[in-house]
Amino acid sequence: MGLIVYIIFMLLVVLYILVRLIRAIRKRNFFDLEVLIWFLVLIAVLLSIFGVVLFTTNGLLVK
């Protein structure tokens, strides 16, 4: 149950980051520092979601 709540919450965070990234691209050009920062934050959040799901479901544990 806790994992599902975590995934739903983090997907909402990813949606917020995507909206901020699209707004930054529209407001400035693609090669801007703000766009780069939002893109790096998006990658970090996606990697953290992937890591938490793998570790909590024993995806990386070899028996």
C-alpha positions, 0 to 999 in steps of 0.5 A: 500500500505504501509503495503505491502511494509513493508511486502516485505521489512521485508521478504527481511530482514528475508531472509538476516538473514536466509542466515547469520544464515545458514552461521554461522551454516556451519562455526561453530557448531550449539551451538555457540554464533554467531548462537544463536544471529542470531537465536534470531534476526530472532525470534525478526524480525518475531515477529515484522512483526507479531505484525505490521501486527496485529496492522495495520489490527486491528487484536488485537482491539476488538470492 
